[in-house]
Amino acid sequence: MASTEAPEIRPIGIDDCEGVWPLSIEAGWNQNLADWRFMLGAGRGFGCADANGEWQASSLILPLGQRLAWISMVLVTRERRRGGVGTTLLKHCISEVQSAGAVAGLDATEQGRPIYLPLGFRDLYPIARWHFDAATDVPRLPAGVSARPAGAADLPRLALYDRPHTGMERPALLAHLALRQPARAWLAEDAAGKLVGFGLGREGRTATSLGPIVADSEPIALALIARASTAAPGPFIIDVPAAHSALRKWLEAQGAVTPRGYMRMTLGEAKGLDDPSHLFALAGPELG
């Protein structure tokens, strides 16, 4: 039976990675220890533990600039569910974000969205999670555009390009992903050497996650995704805003399936975040 005791909220530090990782494994999520280390190092974790110090619930706040913070990893073990622990942690995270004068953002599952709406969150746009094993079709880049692997020297350019196209400030995240999985890190440039898109990826517990993919156009994004997915074997997951129909058709042609979706939501106004026209794949619902 679910506990009805008021939970004691405790900070989760980076040294607690191995202790909280089982929460995402039990939920069937794709995060590995490297993900938890980054999130807890770059953000702030809060959770609840039992009398033996075993973590029973988690939540996380990841800053994406001074005015935006991402709430994620709200997880509760089966024995503590339906006791209000998850909602308590969520409200604690919201309070922390608002106290800092920031807007809270998150990607809600179908089960989570009815919880967030009464708290004041509003829908921005739907997202589909796709699963596929391999890319058999590699689309050509538009005329005058070339692609190459992204290196450490390119990281400042990626961050400068990303901010106005996504509404997020996340240089540390982009650097972490590019250096963690260099074979998945690609950028596209026009004939004058101007950056017109980039794509990153990371290995997960059960599949490689492709994203973020940010580009001037859908054809550029498609070519970057194909290159990232042929750099090394899958399987892959990719979270795509539903507005991108050509990308959806390409994924379907690769045999991809989409068993679940998300809704991007915010509590307050975040400039640029509601426009996915240049965001073709998320970093992941846990990362923004």
One Martini backbone bead per residue (centre of mass of N, CA, C, O) as a GRO file, in nm:
protein
  288
    1MET     BB    1   0.100   0.033   0.016
    2ALA     BB    2   0.068   0.356   0.029
    3SER     BB    3   0.209   0.619   0.165
    4THR     BB    4   0.091   0.898   0.395
    5GLU     BB    5   0.341   1.027   0.463
    6ALA     BB    6   0.521   1.294   0.501
    7PRO     BB    7   0.768   1.400   0.314
    8GLU     BB    8   1.119   1.413   0.315
    9ILE     BB    9   1.315   1.654   0.181
   10ARG     BB   10   1.609   1.589  -0.015
   11PRO     BB   11   1.905   1.619  -0.132
   12ILE     BB   12   2.062   1.549  -0.449
   13GLY     BB   13   2.367   1.430  -0.528
   14ILE     BB   14   2.626   1.324  -0.724
   15ASP     BB   15   2.686   1.081  -0.514
   16ASP     BB   16   2.374   0.955  -0.576
   17CYS     BB   17   2.351   0.815  -0.852
   18GLU     BB   18   2.340   0.504  -0.782
   19GLY     BB   19   2.080   0.540  -0.596
   20VAL     BB   20   1.876   0.671  -0.829
   21TRP     BB   21   1.888   0.501  -1.087
   22PRO     BB   22   1.668   0.277  -1.020
   23LEU     BB   23   1.423   0.460  -1.078
   24SER     BB   24   1.458   0.465  -1.395
   25ILE     BB   25   1.461   0.163  -1.436
   26GLU     BB   26   1.179   0.095  -1.322
   27ALA     BB   27   1.040   0.294  -1.543
   28GLY     BB   28   1.201   0.240  -1.830
   29TRP     BB   29   1.428   0.427  -1.874
   30ASN     BB   30   1.731   0.560  -2.052
   31GLN     BB   31   1.909   0.630  -1.834
   32ASN     BB   32   2.229   0.686  -1.716
   33LEU     BB   33   2.491   0.771  -1.524
   34ALA     BB   34   2.582   1.010  -1.699
   35ASP     BB   35   2.316   1.161  -1.681
   36TRP     BB   36   2.300   1.194  -1.373
   37ARG     BB   37   2.565   1.344  -1.338
   38PHE     BB   38   2.497   1.586  -1.505
   39MET     BB   39   2.229   1.679  -1.374
   40LEU     BB   40   2.348   1.704  -1.076
   41GLY     BB   41   2.581   1.903  -1.161
   42ALA     BB   42   2.393   2.127  -1.320
   43GLY     BB   43   2.183   2.078  -1.096
   44ARG     BB   44   1.890   1.996  -0.887
   45GLY     BB   45   1.815   1.767  -0.631
   46PHE     BB   46   1.513   1.589  -0.516
   47GLY     BB   47   1.408   1.377  -0.231
   48CYS     BB   48   1.327   1.042  -0.106
   49ALA     BB   49   1.375   0.836   0.186
   50ASP     BB   50   1.431   0.585   0.379
   51ALA     BB   51   1.550   0.458   0.676
   52ASN     BB   52   1.804   0.333   0.492
   53GLY     BB   53   1.856   0.548   0.244
   54GLU     BB   54   1.662   0.480   0.022
   55TRP     BB   55   1.553   0.573  -0.274
   56GLN     BB   56   1.197   0.670  -0.363
   57ALA     BB   57   1.253   0.968  -0.481
   58SER     BB   58   1.246   1.221  -0.751
   59SER     BB   59   1.402   1.536  -0.863
   60LEU     BB   60   1.457   1.812  -1.111
   61ILE     BB   61   1.676   2.099  -1.179
   62LEU     BB   62   1.745   2.270  -1.497
   63PRO     BB   63   1.924   2.513  -1.612
   64LEU     BB   64   1.830   2.747  -1.911
   65GLY     BB   65   1.899   2.999  -1.767
   66GLN     BB   66   1.773   3.273  -1.591
   67ARG     BB   67   1.448   3.218  -1.708
   68LEU     BB   68   1.503   2.892  -1.715
   69ALA     BB   69   1.358   2.574  -1.595
   70TRP     BB   70   1.396   2.224  -1.570
   71ILE     BB   71   1.162   1.967  -1.511
   72SER     BB   72   1.253   1.639  -1.377
   73MET     BB   73   1.264   1.318  -1.259
   74VAL     BB   74   0.975   1.226  -1.158
   75LEU     BB   75   1.011   0.973  -0.914
   76VAL     BB   76   0.844   0.663  -0.800
   77THR     BB   77   0.801   0.409  -0.629
   78ARG     BB   78   0.561   0.178  -0.610
   79GLU     BB   79   0.523   0.189  -0.285
   80ARG     BB   80   0.488   0.533  -0.301
   81ARG     BB   81   0.250   0.552  -0.459
   82ARG     BB   82  -0.038   0.747  -0.408
   83GLY     BB   83   0.090   0.962  -0.166
   84GLY     BB   84   0.213   1.251  -0.293
   85VAL     BB   85   0.519   1.266  -0.355
   86GLY     BB   86   0.540   1.375  -0.646
   87THR     BB   87   0.378   1.638  -0.598
   88THR     BB   88   0.560   1.752  -0.378
   89LEU     BB   89   0.817   1.771  -0.554
   90LEU     BB   90   0.702   1.946  -0.774
   91LYS     BB   91   0.628   2.190  -0.593
   92HIS     BB   92   0.913   2.237  -0.495
   93CYS     BB   93   1.034   2.304  -0.772
   94ILE     BB   94   0.852   2.540  -0.840
   95SER     BB   95   0.934   2.715  -0.600
   96GLU     BB   96   1.233   2.736  -0.673
   97VAL     BB   97   1.197   2.868  -0.949
   98GLN     BB   98   1.025   3.117  -0.860
   99SER     BB   99   1.233   3.228  -0.651
  100ALA     BB  100   1.437   3.282  -0.909
  101GLY     BB  101   1.258   3.412  -1.150
  102ALA     BB  102   1.147   3.166  -1.314
  103VAL     BB  103   1.063   2.938  -1.564
  104ALA     BB  104   0.874   2.650  -1.601
  105GLY     BB  105   0.969   2.342  -1.757
  106LEU     BB  106   0.818   2.063  -1.955
  107ASP     BB  107   0.765   1.709  -2.031
  108ALA     BB  108   0.462   1.553  -2.077
  109THR     BB  109   0.283   1.303  -2.017
  110GLU     BB  110  -0.026   1.173  -2.033
  111GLN     BB  111  -0.028   1.132  -1.716
  112GLY     BB  112   0.091   1.423  -1.628
  113ARG     BB  113  -0.081   1.655  -1.750
  114PRO     BB  114  -0.331   1.654  -1.542
  115ILE     BB  115  -0.140   1.768  -1.314
  116TYR     BB  116  -0.028   2.040  -1.447
  117LEU     BB  117  -0.274   2.212  -1.524
  118PRO     BB  118  -0.380   2.298  -1.227
  119LEU     BB  119  -0.085   2.448  -1.179
  120GLY     BB  120  -0.062   2.634  -1.472
  121PHE     BB  121   0.007   2.486  -1.707
  122ARG     BB  122   0.095   2.506  -2.057
  123ASP     BB  123   0.061   2.447  -2.379
  124LEU     BB  124   0.268   2.421  -2.673
  125TYR     BB  125   0.361   2.115  -2.782
  126PRO     BB  126   0.384   1.826  -2.948
  127ILE     BB  127   0.545   1.498  -2.899
  128ALA     BB  128   0.739   1.241  -3.056
  129ARG     BB  129   0.841   0.913  -2.994
  130TRP     BB  130   1.105   0.741  -3.157
  131HIS     BB  131   1.171   0.412  -3.294
  132PHE     BB  132   1.489   0.278  -3.423
  133ASP     BB  133   1.754   0.086  -3.576
  134ALA     BB  134   1.788   0.225  -3.874
  135ALA     BB  135   1.941   0.393  -4.152
  136THR     BB  136   1.871   0.370  -4.513
  137ASP     BB  137   1.836   0.689  -4.548
  138VAL     BB  138   2.038   0.958  -4.694
  139PRO     BB  139   1.996   1.268  -4.717
  140ARG     BB  140   2.047   1.541  -4.884
  141LEU     BB  141   2.183   1.829  -4.903
  142PRO     BB  142   2.159   2.126  -4.972
  143ALA     BB  143   2.260   2.350  -5.172
  144GLY     BB  144   2.561   2.476  -5.024
  145VAL     BB  145   2.570   2.238  -4.812
  146SER     BB  146   2.763   2.119  -4.534
  147ALA     BB  147   2.916   1.842  -4.353
  148ARG     BB  148   3.055   1.791  -4.016
  149PRO     BB  149   3.230   1.732  -3.762
  150ALA     BB  150   3.224   1.817  -3.428
  151GLY     BB  151   3.423   2.016  -3.224
  152ALA     BB  152   3.554   2.188  -2.964
  153ALA     BB  153   3.582   2.460  -3.136
  154ASP     BB  154   3.251   2.466  -3.194
  155LEU     BB  155   3.090   2.520  -2.928
  156PRO     BB  156   3.036   2.828  -2.928
  157ARG     BB  157   2.866   2.822  -3.190
  158LEU     BB  158   2.639   2.640  -3.096
  159ALA     BB  159   2.537   2.821  -2.864
  160LEU     BB  160   2.477   3.075  -3.039
  161TYR     BB  161   2.271   2.927  -3.225
  162ASP     BB  162   2.069   2.800  -3.018
  163ARG     BB  163   1.928   3.026  -2.857
  164PRO     BB  164   1.743   3.168  -3.088
  165HIS     BB  165   1.616   2.873  -3.184
  166THR     BB  166   1.504   2.773  -2.866
  167GLY     BB  167   1.523   2.954  -2.584
  168MET     BB  168   1.805   2.842  -2.487
  169GLU     BB  169   2.063   2.804  -2.224
  170ARG     BB  170   2.320   2.530  -2.307
  171PRO     BB  171   2.643   2.495  -2.317
  172ALA     BB  172   2.702   2.256  -2.122
  173LEU     BB  173   2.527   2.046  -2.264
  174LEU     BB  174   2.652   2.056  -2.548
  175ALA     BB  175   2.937   1.983  -2.458
  176HIS     BB  176   2.878   1.715  -2.325
  177LEU     BB  177   2.763   1.571  -2.578
  178ALA     BB  178   2.996   1.618  -2.783
  179LEU     BB  179   3.220   1.474  -2.595
  180ARG     BB  180   3.072   1.202  -2.538
  181GLN     BB  181   2.961   1.187  -2.867
  182PRO     BB  182   3.138   1.253  -3.143
  183ALA     BB  183   2.995   1.070  -3.366
  184ARG     BB  184   2.711   1.249  -3.326
  185ALA     BB  185   2.864   1.518  -3.405
  186TRP     BB  186   2.709   1.771  -3.607
  187LEU     BB  187   2.755   2.005  -3.882
  188ALA     BB  188   2.628   2.289  -4.068
  189GLU     BB  189   2.723   2.465  -4.374
  190ASP     BB  190   2.770   2.709  -4.576
  191ALA     BB  191   2.960   2.852  -4.824
  192ALA     BB  192   3.054   3.081  -4.594
  193GLY     BB  193   3.051   2.918  -4.299
  194LYS     BB  194   2.773   2.914  -4.191
  195LEU     BB  195   2.570   2.822  -3.948
  196VAL     BB  196   2.273   2.576  -4.008
  197GLY     BB  197   2.350   2.331  -3.806
  198PHE     BB  198   2.286   2.065  -3.553
  199GLY     BB  199   2.402   1.747  -3.400
  200LEU     BB  200   2.324   1.516  -3.133
  201GLY     BB  201   2.428   1.260  -2.883
  202ARG     BB  202   2.347   0.957  -2.679
  203GLU     BB  203   2.393   0.719  -2.465
  204GLY     BB  204   2.201   0.457  -2.328
  205ARG     BB  205   2.066   0.196  -2.165
  206THR     BB  206   1.893   0.095  -2.451
  207ALA     BB  207   1.958   0.367  -2.624
  208THR     BB  208   2.010   0.599  -2.866
  209SER     BB  209   2.008   0.949  -2.844
  210LEU     BB  210   1.871   1.191  -3.061
  211GLY     BB  211   1.999   1.493  -2.951
  212PRO     BB  212   1.996   1.779  -3.055
  213ILE     BB  213   1.811   1.932  -3.337
  214VAL     BB  214   1.937   2.217  -3.518
  215ALA     BB  215   1.783   2.423  -3.784
  216ASP     BB  216   1.692   2.604  -4.064
  217SER     BB  217   1.592   2.315  -4.182
  218GLU     BB  218   1.463   2.010  -4.258
  219PRO     BB  219   1.677   1.901  -4.459
  220ILE     BB  220   1.914   1.944  -4.267
  221ALA     BB  221   1.812   1.774  -4.032
  222LEU     BB  222   1.791   1.505  -4.183
  223ALA     BB  223   2.093   1.479  -4.255
  224LEU     BB  224   2.197   1.481  -3.960
  225ILE     BB  225   2.042   1.237  -3.854
  226ALA     BB  226   2.155   1.032  -4.054
  227ARG     BB  227   2.454   1.065  -3.973
  228ALA     BB  228   2.422   0.994  -3.670
  229SER     BB  229   2.284   0.699  -3.734
  230THR     BB  230   2.555   0.596  -3.913
  231ALA     BB  231   2.808   0.611  -3.716
  232ALA     BB  232   2.640   0.398  -3.542
  233PRO     BB  233   2.476   0.174  -3.390
  234GLY     BB  234   2.193   0.078  -3.262
  235PRO     BB  235   1.940   0.183  -3.117
  236PHE     BB  236   1.678   0.443  -3.141
  237ILE     BB  237   1.594   0.772  -3.017
  238ILE     BB  238   1.338   1.033  -3.093
  239ASP     BB  239   1.231   1.375  -3.028
  240VAL     BB  240   0.948   1.511  -3.209
  241PRO     BB  241   0.793   1.754  -3.329
  242ALA     BB  242   0.483   1.731  -3.487
  243ALA     BB  243   0.530   1.958  -3.719
  244HIS     BB  244   0.739   1.750  -3.866
  245SER     BB  245   0.650   1.584  -4.146
  246ALA     BB  246   0.908   1.494  -4.302
  247LEU     BB  247   1.036   1.350  -4.062
  248ARG     BB  248   0.811   1.149  -4.018
  249LYS     BB  249   0.830   1.012  -4.297
  250TRP     BB  250   1.123   0.919  -4.267
  251LEU     BB  251   1.085   0.742  -4.018
  252GLU     BB  252   0.876   0.552  -4.140
  253ALA     BB  253   1.079   0.452  -4.368
  254GLN     BB  254   1.269   0.323  -4.125
  255GLY     BB  255   1.052   0.181  -3.918
  256ALA     BB  256   0.929   0.368  -3.725
  257VAL     BB  257   0.802   0.412  -3.390
  258THR     BB  258   0.521   0.561  -3.173
  259PRO     BB  259   0.425   0.487  -2.842
  260ARG     BB  260   0.483   0.795  -2.754
  261GLY     BB  261   0.423   1.109  -2.577
  262TYR     BB  262   0.434   1.471  -2.554
  263MET     BB  263   0.413   1.785  -2.362
  264ARG     BB  264   0.492   2.100  -2.391
  265MET     BB  265   0.553   2.304  -2.092
  266THR     BB  266   0.448   2.601  -1.900
  267LEU     BB  267   0.510   2.835  -1.619
  268GLY     BB  268   0.482   3.065  -1.825
  269GLU     BB  269   0.688   3.284  -2.005
  270ALA     BB  270   0.899   3.175  -2.289
  271LYS     BB  271   1.102   3.293  -2.505
  272GLY     BB  272   1.083   3.077  -2.795
  273LEU     BB  273   0.968   2.794  -2.682
  274ASP     BB  274   0.693   2.782  -2.874
  275ASP     BB  275   0.908   2.743  -3.124
  276PRO     BB  276   0.982   2.451  -3.341
  277SER     BB  277   1.103   2.531  -3.632
  278HIS     BB  278   1.428   2.459  -3.533
  279LEU     BB  279   1.326   2.209  -3.363
  280PHE     BB  280   1.372   1.854  -3.437
  281ALA     BB  281   1.515   1.769  -3.157
  282LEU     BB  282   1.557   1.669  -2.854
  283ALA     BB  283   1.752   1.606  -2.579
  284GLY     BB  284   1.515   1.556  -2.380
  285PRO     BB  285   1.284   1.556  -2.124
  286GLU     BB  286   1.530   1.591  -1.905
  287LEU     BB  287   1.686   1.850  -2.083
  288GLY     BB  288   1.508   2.018  -2.324
   0.00000   0.00000   0.00000
